[in-house]
Amino acid sequence: GVVWYDGKKWELLARPTLTNKTSIAFGLLEDADRNVVLQGGEGTVHIFDNRPPFRTKTLNAKNGMNIKPYVLSMALEKAGVYWFGGGRILSRYDSDKEKWTEYSFDNQKLAARGIFDLKFDRKKTLWVATFTKGLCYLDNRRDTVRCLSTPELKEPVHAIYPVNDDYLLIGSLRNLYILNLKKWYASRKVELRCFNHHNGFVAIEPGQNGFYRDSKGQIWLTGGAALSVIDPEKINFKPEPLRTYISKLNGRRLPFSQFLSDSVFALPFGEGNVRLEFESVGEDKPFVSQYSYLVEGLMDEWSAWQEEPVATLVHLASGTYKVRVKSRTGGTGTNKSQEATLRFSVRVWPWDSPYFPYYASLAMIGLLAVGGVIYRKNQQQVRREKRAAREQAEKAAKTEQLVKVLEVQTAQAQMHPHFIFNVLNTLQGLVYKQETARANEHIVKLGDLMRNYLSASLSLDGTRESLERGMITLEQEIKLLQMYVDFEQLQYRDRFDVFIEVPSSLSPDFYRIPPLLIQPFVENAIKHGVLGELSRKGNVWIRFWLDADETLVCEVEDDGIGRKAAEQKRRNAYQTHRSEGTNLVKNRVQLLNQLGFYIEIHTIDRPEGGTYVTIRMNDRL
């Protein structure tokens, strides 16, 4: 629990029991402005007055705190505003408003687990030490916890401590890091100094609840193997340069004369394989050195960084080679060296050269070239004969396709007068009723319709491509359907309603269909369905949707008298004009399908009276 000492005696403020373990203290936080001390425990935070009689307030699940199982870390934002960290949740508590703000996996504001430490730097950035993601911080602009991307800080971080405006101490599992805050705030680039047993720092898991600044400004930190002290005034981020050497060539140690620009080491005759060994020398090496090399004329770019100080080159041809080697301190990558350079010569038999297979191949190519010329002439003659036959077949296919396209154009041209005839009947009715203004308005609409139809027809030039250009968008087709319905409702007022349903997931301006494909079926639904001998007001539904295979589907449904009754009525009635709209559409669909389109039309009866017409459309090409 929490122990208080006044210089004379010790007092345990809350003693844990078998049934009440919440007084276990994982950390303390003082709010001097409020004269209180906070204790993080098992699912609980106790807030004590910092003087007798130590009045206590408890935060737990009953008043909104959801951290389980332990409150491992705490930080003071300002008087009365506290941050708590635990296994899976980071919480902010405003004691004046008694308000909690949580950052967790569930609300996607925290991607790490195991919050061991929390600290504010002097710029009021909250730094978060985590077990799974290393070092993180609170991004106030996005209101989420983000983690540094550098691989060195992906290991568990147990403690953090702001030294001053420029540096942040970070205690991880095996290393003590110093983060250059000044550079991070300026460019968001991570620059680190690392201390471990490689360069004299022997502590393990440094700083777990153990960073303290003494009266001289020095920082003391605990560790598993030692108690250490750091003088902030002596922190230096200037890297100590490393020196790289090529120490051995095929097992033979090289003299320092290798660094002379005119030195060339000759290998014994017949040695075409080379093994180079490197060394890296320097005072600041917290990690194992890494090496990269480049062989000029043989490699296009530097090799990947590797910890093994060896490079092997095999099957070299005769000639002189130049090798360049550089090293760096592994881990932080901030300490690189100057390059070491070595020139050596190789002499081998021609058949031991890696290029010998290419020379032999040239000879074989020469022998095959003569036979290839003869064979090529024979093949050219065969290809000419096949090309002539193919061109003749393609010409016949294009002629057949031209005939089909012209038949579609003829069918489409027949449909326009059919539709205009029906519209003019409606306009004639308006004129007879002396509704001049409405007749004039709908004559303008008719002009818009005819302009769209003429545009589609004039684009046909006998090719399939012109058929595609003559197609209109689904949005235009819906507008044409609405205009047609408006004309019919003018003539047959209050006799029927039409509902056009397009789901929000379907974009009508994205899909293109042949014009006047749907209107004749809507006309049938109105003229021969709901305008039959119904004693009530009829309904027509026009629905559009997409099947799973991206096929566009249109369904025209009416609750009219049905196909049998409509057919009987047509046989009994005297007709001066026979409607051919649906027959024209079916003929046109048959021709379009022969040209590679996919259009299906199915008609079924509704059990309660009326008809379903389903039109499926998909351009396979």
N, C-alpha and C positions, 0 to 999 in steps of 0.2 A: 504493500500500500504506500501511502504518502507519509513521510516522517518530517516533522517540524523541529528545528533546533534554534533556540534563542541565544546560544552562546554558553548556556549553563546546563540545560537539560534537553533531552530528546522526547518527542511525543508522537506516537502513531495515531494519525487522524482517523483512519478507518481500517479495521482489522478484517481480513477475509476469513470466511468460514466455509465449511463444506457445502452449505446450502446457499451461501452468498459469496460468489467469487468476484463480483464486479469491482471490488476495491483494489484488485491487482493493478499496479501502475506500470504501463509501458512507456510513459513519457510525461513530462510536465511542461506547461506553458504559462507564462506570467502575463497578465494584463494589468500593468502598473497604473494606468489611468483609472481603472475600475477597482483597484485594490483586491484583485482576485487571482487565484492560481487554478489552472485547469489540469485535471488528471485523466489520461486516456486509459481505459480498462477494457474489460471483457464485455463488449456490446454496450458500454456505458461511458459517459464523460461526467465526472464530478467537478463542480465549480465551488472552490472553497474561498472564503474570506482569508486574506493573508495575515490576519491577526486573530487572537482569541476573541470570542468563543468559537471561531471557525464555522460560521453558518455555511450550510452546504445546499447547493441546488444540483439536481441530477438530471442529465439528458439521456434518454433511452428510447426504446421503441414506443413507449406510451405517449411520448410527446414529439414523435416524428423522426427520430434518428434511426436509420436503417443499416448502419454499418455492422457487419458480422464477419467473423466472430470477435475480432479485437480491433480497438482503435489504436493503431500503431504509430500515428504521427499527427502533429497539430501545428498550426501556424496562425499568427495574429496579423490580420489585414489592417485593422484599425480598432480603436476602442470599441469593444462589444461585438466585433465581427470576427468569427473564428472559422478556420478550415480544419477538417478532420479527414484522415485517410485510413483505410482498412484493407480488407482482402479484395473487394470487388468494387467499392464505391468511394468516390471523393465527394465530400459534402461541405457546403458553406452554410454557416448558421449566423443569422443576425439576431442577437439576443434582445434588442429593443423591439423589433417587429415580430420576434418569435417565428421567423421565416427560414425554411430550409430550401437550399438549391442543390440538386444532386447531379453528379456526372458519373455515368455508368455504362456498361455494355448495353443495357436495355434501351437507353435513349441515344445510343451511338455517339456519346460525347467523351467516352473514355475507352481506349482500346487496350489498356494495360491492366495487370493485376498485381496485388501485393504492393501497397503504397507504404514504403518504409520511412520516408522523410519528406517534409514540406518546408520550403524556405522562400521568403520574399527577398529579392535583391533590391538595390537602392532605386531602381527604376520601377518598382512595384510589380515586377513579373514574378508570378508564382512558379517555382521550380518544383518538380515532382520526381522523387526517386522511387522506381518501381522494380519489381522482381522480374517481370516478363519482357519489358520493353526498354529497360535501362533508364536513361535520363529523358524526362518529358517536361513540358511547360504548358501553362494555360494561355491559349491564344484568345485574348479578350475580344478581338474583333469578330472572330468566328464563334466565340463562346464554346470552345471545345478544347480538350487536352490533346496536344500534338507531341510527338516524340522525335528526337533528333535522329537523322538518318545515318549518321556515321557508324560504321560497323563496330568500332571500339566500344561504344556505349550501348551496345545491344545486350551486354552481359548484365546480371543483376546489380543494381546500384543500391547501396544501403544507407548512404548519408550524403548530404550536400551542405555547403557552407559558403555564403558570399564573403570573400575576403575584403573587397572594396568595390569601387565602381568598375574595376578592370578585370577581376578574376573571380572564378567560382571553383571551390574545391569539391571534388567528386570522389567518394569512396566506393569502390566496386568490390567484386569478390576477391580479386588478386592484385588490383592496381590502385594507385592514387593518381587521379587526373587533375590537371588545372586547365579550366576552359577560359579562353581569352574572350571575356564578355564584350570588351570594346569592339573587337573585330566582328563578333557575332551580331551585335546590334547594328553595326554599319553595313554589313553585307549578307547576314545570315549564313556565313561560312563558319564551319567548326574548325578551330585551331586548338590543339591540345598539347600539353606537356605531360608525359607519363613517367611515374616513378614506381619501381618494383625491385625485386632482388637482383635483377640484371645490372642496375646502376645504383645500388646502395641502400634502397628502401626495403626493409625486411619485414614490415608489418603485413598481416593477413587480415582481410575484411576490415580495412581501416575505417574508423569514424562512426561506428554504430552508436548513435546517441552520445558521441564522444568528441565533438569539435568544440573547443573552448578557447577564447582569446584572453590572455592575461593583461595585466596593467601596463606592460611594455609594448602591447600590440602584437606579440607573438602568438601563434595559433598552435595549440596542443591538440593532438589527436590520438585516440586509443587504437589498438590493433590486437590481433590475436597473438602476436609474438613480441611486440615492443610498444613503448610509449614514445611518440615522436613529436618534434617541434619544428615549425616552419616560420621563417622570418619573411613576411610579405614583401619587405623592401628588397629582398634578394631574388625575387622571382624574375626569371629572364626567359623570354620566349625566343631569343635569337638562337637558331639551331647551330650546334657545333658541327662543322663539316666532317664528313667521312672521307677516308682515302681508300681507293679500290686498287688492288693489284691483281695481275694475272700471274699466279705463282708457279704453275707447272704446265708443261706442254708434253703430252704423252708420257706422263710420269717423271719427266726430267725437270728439276727445279730451274727456273729462269733467273738470270742475273738482273740487276736493276737497269742494265743498259737497254732493256726492252722499251723504256720510255723515250729513247732517242728516235727521232722521226725517220732516220735512214737505216735503222737496224732491221734486218730480215733474217729470221731463223730458218735454216734449210733442214727439212726432214730427210732422213735416209731414203734412197731410191726404193720405190715400191710401197711406201707407206701412204695410203690414200685415206686412212681414217685418223681423225684427230680428236683428242680428249684434252680440254682446257679446264684448269682448276683456278678458282678465284679466292681472294681474301678481302675482307673489309675491316679497316682499322679506324677506331674513333673512341672518344670518351663517353659520349651520350648515346647509349644503345640499350633502351629498355626492352626491346624486342629482338628476335632473331633477324639478322640482316636478310634482305631479299636482293636478287640480282636479275638483270636483264642484259641481253647481248644482241649485237647486230653484226653480221658478216657482209661487208660491202660487196655488191655484185652478185651475191648469192641469196640474200634475203631482202624483201621489199620493206619490211618494218621491224621494229624492235620486238624481241621475244616477250612473252608474258612474264610478269614478275614471278620468281621462284625462290624458294628457300635453299634448295640444293645448290652449292657453289660449284657446279660442274656444267659444262656444255660439251656435247658430243657431235662431231660432224663426220659423216660417213660417205664413202665413194666419191671423194673429191677428184676432180680432173687435174691434170698438170697445170701449174700456174702459181701466181703469187696472190695471197689473200690478206685482207686487213680485217681484224676483229676489234670491235669496240665493246667495252663492258662498263656498266654503271651499277651502283648499289644504292640502297636506301634503308632506313630503319623501318622494319616491318611494323604493322599496326597503324600508327598515326600517319605515316607517309610524308612527314614534314621535313625529314632530314635526308637529303640526297647528297651524292658524292660527285666529285669530278670523274670524268671517264678515263678508263685505262685502255691503252691501244697496243695491239700486237700485230706485227706483220710476219708471215711465214710463207715458205715456198714448198710446193709438192711436185714430185716427178714420179710418174707411173707409166706402165706399158699402155699402148693405145687400147688394147682389149680390156684393160682394167679400168679404163675411163668410163664414167657414167654416160658419156656421149657415144660410146661405141655402138650401142643398139641403134642410134639414129643414123650413124654412118652406114651400117649394114642395111638399114631400111631404105636408104637412098638407092643403094644398088638394086635391091629388089624392086623398088618402084620403077627404075629404069627398064628392067626386064619386062615388067608388066605393062609398061606404057604402050609398047608396040601392039601387043595383043589387045590392049584396051581401045586403041584407035579403031582397029578392025571391028571389034565388037560394038563400038559406039555407032559406027556407020550403019550396021545392020539394025540396031535398035532404033535409030532415027527413022529409018524407012518404015519399020513397024508402027512407030508412034504416029507418023504422018497418016498412015492408013486408018489407024484408030481415031485420030482427030477428025478426019473427014467424016467418018461414020457418026461420031458423037455430035458434030456440028449439024449434020442432017437431022439427027433425032431431036436435038434441042430446038431446031427451027420448026419441026412439026409440033413439038410441045408448046412453043410460044404461040403458034397459030391457033391451037386448040384453046389455050388459055385466053387469047384475045376474043375468041368467039364467046366464051363463057362470060367474060367481063361485059361485052356488049349486050348479052342477054340480061345480065343484072341491071345494066343501065336502062334497058328498055322496060324491065319490070318496075324499076324505081320511077321512071318517067310516067308509067301508067298510074302509079299510086297518087302522084301529085294532083292530077285532075279529079280523081275520086274524092280526095280529102277536100279540095277547094269546092267541089260541087256541094258537099254536105254543109260547108261553112256558108256558102252563098244562100242556101235554103234558109239558114238561120237569119242571115242579114235581111233577106227578103221579108221574113216575118216581122222584123223590127220596123221596116219601112211601111208595111201594111198597117201596123199599129201606130204609125206616125211618131215613133220614138226616134226622132231625127238625131238628137245629140248622142244617144247611146249607139245608134247605127254608125254614126261617124267615128266614134271612139273605137268601135270594133273593126271598122274598115282599116284604121291605122294599124291595129293589131294584126289583121290579116296581111297587110303589107309587110310587117316584120316577119311573119311566118313564111310568106312566099320568098322573101329575100334569103332567108336561111335555106329553104329547099332548093332555090335556084343556085345558090353558092355550092351546095353539095353536088348538084347534078352537073354543073359546068366544070367541076374539077375532074370529072371522069374523062380520061383520054385513051381508054382501051387497055391500061395496064393494071396489075393488081395493086401497085403502089398508089395509083390514083383512087382506087376503091378505099384504101386506108385514109388518104387525105380527105375523101368525101364523107368519112364518118364524123359524127358529132359527139360531143361529150354527153355523159348521162345527165349533167346539169341542164344542158340545152334541151334534151329530150323531155325532161320533167317540165321545163317551162312551156314547151310546145303542148304537152299533155294538159297543162293547167289552162292554156289559152283555149284548147279545144273544149275542155269541160266548161269553161266560162261561156263559150258560144252555145253549147247544148243547154246549159241552165238558163240562158236567156230565153230560149224557145220553150223549155218545159220547166217553168218556174215552180218551185216547191214540190217537184215530183220525185227528186232523188238528191242524195248527198254523195260526194266523192271525197275519199280520204287518201292522201298520198303519204306513205310512211317510209322514211329513209333513216336508218340508224346513225348515231353520231360517229360510229367507228368507220363508216363508209364515206369516202370523199367523192362526191358526184363529179367534180371537175377532173378527176384522175382517169376515169374509165370512158372509153370511146366505143360507140355502137353505131350500126347502120341507122340512118334516119327513118322515121315513120315505121319502126318495127313493132312498137307497142300500141300505137294509137288505134289501129283497126280492132284489136281485141277489147280495148276500152269502149270503142264505139259499139261493138256487139253487146257488151255487158249493159250498156245504157239502152240502146235501141231495142234489142231483142230480149233483154233480161228484165231490168227494173221498170222499163216503160211498157211492159206487157200488160196483162190484165190484172195487175196488182191493185188491191183496194187500199193499199197503204203506201207510205213513202218508202222508196227503195234506197239501198246503199251499195256503193261500189268502193272496194278497197284496192289500192295499188301499192304493193310492198316491194322493197328492194333489199337484198342482203348478199353477202359473200359466203359461198361454201368453203369447206376446209381446203379444197384444191384451187382456191382463188377464182372459182367460176362465179360470174355475176348472175344472180337469179332475180327475175321479176315475176311476181305473182299478181294476177288480176282476179279478184273475187267479187261476185255479186250475189245478192240474196233475192234474185228475180224469180221468174217462173220456171227456169230450167230449160235445157236444150230440147227435150221432147215436146214440151208445150210450145216453145217458140217455133219449132219446125212445123208443128201442126197448124199453128196460127198463120205461118207463111203460106202453107198449102191452101188454106181456106180463104186467104185474103187476096184481093186483086192488087198487083204491084205494077206501078209504072216504071220502077227502077229496081233492079236487082243488085244488092250490095255484094261487091266482089273484093272488098278490102282484105279480108282474111285470106282468101284464095291467092291474091296477089302476093301477100306477105309470105305464104307457104312456098309459092313458086320461087320467090327471091331467096328464101332461106335455103332451098334445095341447091340453087346455083352457088350461093356463097359457101356452102359446105363443100361443094366440089372444088372450090378454089382454095381450100385449106382452113376456112373458118370452122368454128364449132358452135352450132346453134341448135337447140332442141326445144320443141313445143309440145306440151302435154295438156290435154283437157280432160277434166273429170267432173262429175256431178256432185253437188253438195247434198248430203242426206236430207237436210231440212229444206231443200229447194235452192236453186241457184247453181252457179258454175265456178270451178277453179280453172284458171289457165296459167300454167307455169312455163316461163321462157328462160332457158339457161344459155348463157352467152360466154364464149371464151375464144380468143383468137390464138390458135395453136402455134401459128408462125410468129 
